[in-house]
Amino acid sequence: MQTLEELHPMTILLYFLLITGVTMFCANPVLLLLSLLGAVSYFLIRNGKKHGTYHLMSWILFLILSGINPLVSHNGITVLFVLNDNPVTLEALLYGINSAVMILAVLYWLNSFSQIMTSEKILCIFGTVSPKIALLLSMTLRFVPLLNRQSRKVSDAQKALGYYQSDNIIDSIREKMRVMDIVITWALENGIITANSMEARGSGIGRRTNFSVHRMRHEDRIVILISILLFSVTAAAVVRHSLDFVFYPAISSAEYSAWSAAGTASYAVLAFLPGILQAEAALRWKYLRSKI
Amino acid sequence: MEILTVKNLNFTYPLCQDAAVQEISFSIHRGEFIVLCGATGCGKSTLLRMLKPELTPAGQKSGEIYLNQKNLDDLTAEESACIIGYVMQNPEQQIVTDKVWHEMAYGLENLHLPQHVIARRIAEMASYFGIGSWYDRSTAELSGGQKQLLNLAAVMVMQPEILILDEPTAQLDPIAASDFLSVIKKLNQDFGLTVFLTEHRLEESIPLCDRLMIMKNGKILEFAQPRQAAAAVGQNPELLCAMPTAVRIFLELDHKQQHCPLTVREGRELIEKNYQNLIRQLPVKKEQRSQNAVLEFHDVYFRYERHSPDILQGVNLTVFENEVFCILGENGSGKSTGLKAAANLLKIYSGEIRVFGKKLKTYKGNSLYHNCLAMLPQDVQTIFLKNTVREELEEAGAELALLPFQAEKLLDRHPYDLSGGEQQLAALARVLAAKPKLLLLDEPTKGVDAAAKQKLIQVIRNLKKSGMTLLIVTHDVEFAAECADRCAMFFRGQVVAVDRPDRFFSENSFYTTAVSRMTRGYFQNAVTVADAVMLCRANAGQ
């Protein structure tokens, strides 16, 4: 089995849609906690000790988010204490923590997603929808760094002509504007060459293929199938109200049932699926190496 | 069998009176390698563009072009896109997409071929061109030579029958250019691919070709075997200066009755057969060098980022007043970086740079750039901000009368519309407005044709006469040999050799001029065509 990031972009996209979809639309604290654990563990497996500041900022955000709700919402029947004539309730506090767990989980998932989804994977996804949009995106991706580099070169050249004093703000704004102006002219002038080169290679003859280096493989089908299956069980449990959880006015949850157990278990597997794939790959290598 | 036949082709651009291309008739056989040469503006590019329907400019056209006995106008869009491959001059701007593999797939995607066909063709071509190792890279990260190779590969996946190249190596350094040409020759020999190539750099391409076409003022002057065609150039200075060194020596010495040599080896045979070497060396000119240092580098270190390797690793260099100092060296050896450091565009992290004896740091504000130092960057287009050269020069306060060359012809044109050589001159005029005493030039001969290069050499000599000091970074050994007072070799961020050009080039065995390689061991310290011709004449007079 491949790790999640080695699979087809469509598989990756589907997985992240399913996992974050449940996280965002279901307020069950057990599911959210599972989601957060899955997200954080996957992030840690991929990045190890790196991105320390990201973790720190996330957990500070977590504290702020969980603290704000009890200060502004005074619903709930269990009053903990009174602050400035306003009751601070246990239910509001728990609701705040629950929401913070949700936001943090989604942030961690999205961060992993943006690390995995390189520009060419995004292009591959767009390409299956519209080859033209994919081409446009690809050209833009080439063009932006090109434009940046050119404006830096122009700016250097102008500086060496002695035009602008580096310690004068108005001068430097004027310089930026002039550089921008000429870089746009440059882009249009040189765009003609690109257009010629496109035309010379048969641009606009008819329909385009979208060539992609990614192929849907057996592993992709398995992961897609498993993800959809797990998701369906959880979704069915949610639709049947077996995973309902209410904070206001008093905390109450749906009664324990086979459905709620199946839904939670499925979601647990779904949340740890990327981690499991990664661990499996690591183990397999270890096993292979011991055989060598 | 003929693959391409052109009959009585005429073409006039709109709003122009003179035809850009006049009464052109020729035919090319399948598998031939044709080189087309001529001065800038002689109609080379126009002719090539007429052969590719997608790129044919708008204007008045008459005459017929047949490809495989079929009129070019009757080709379908697919046929035209596939059969005629076209590679242009600028490596960067021809690239369409962001990834190498996507760029290779681009043409095939347009043809709506199925995925597996595209995958196979790309795989084949990437292996053939050795692109495999940078297949996944971004196109922006590639070097100029790699970019141009990618452009070629992206055309070759479409399996063209004729490959048209419009000055493909003009923007490349000599090593990348010669690699590129050898790939073209290999394609020609391995696949019988018909090649139609124009070039500034004829030194290496003429020996490769089967026939040489020479154009002048929109007409074909000569189209024959390279020896015959080159010999027919005669004393036409515009065309002569672009010819390979051996041809130039041959024509200067006027050996009508013999075969025209094309390569260094043949040139050597010509000299050794016809001339003795009783006089081995030209009288050495007495050096009168000022001892005033204008620019000094003391143990200069530079790197772009904290964890990146050093680009400059302890550079020590002194440029004296009123000399022309050329820095040569391979790509990435730190030449241009050193120049930027001297112009205070990069901050060095260790060492010291002094300009006119004063530390670079002590120049406050813009004072370094007024009446002191000026720099002409590698990409001279970055100098221009206005719509005409006139506006550009007026803004800078340039005095036309003081320029070391005629700039009147350029004044009313848009800077981007000028040819490479003209752009270089216009930018130079702009930079000279600040009345610098030290001028830094970064590869001034890039994209400049042979005639314009001669003019540039003249301009540099005039500037030197007016008392200016010039520091020039260049790849062009012939150029450095012509105009330098001293040359330095950069290697891995250090200066490894500094010497007078005659000694510098005669001691180098690879990084040296064609004349030096041709006369090595026979004459001493001959590095330019003029040196060789003078020595030959002197020996003939004995």
Interface residues (C-beta under 8 A of the other chain):
Chain A: S119 E120 L123 P131 L135 S138 M139 L141 R142 P145 L146 R149 Q150 K153 V154 D156 A157 Q158 K159 A160 L161 G162 Y163 Y164 Q165 S166 D167 R178 D181 I182 T185 W186 E189 N190 G191 I193 T194 N196 S197 M198 E199 A200 R201 G202 S203 G204 I205 G206 R207 R208 T209 N210 F211 S212 V213
Chain B: K52 E54 L55 A77 E78 S80 A81 C82 Y86 M88 N90 E92 Q93 Q94 I95 V96 T97 D98 K99 W101 H102 A105 Y106 G107 L108 E109 N110 L111 H112 L113 P114 Q115 I118 A119 I122 S138 T139 A140 N151 A154 V155 M158 K340 A343 L345 G365 N366 L368 Y369 H370 A374 M375 P377 D379 Q381 T382 I383 F384 L385 A396 Y416 R430 V431 A434
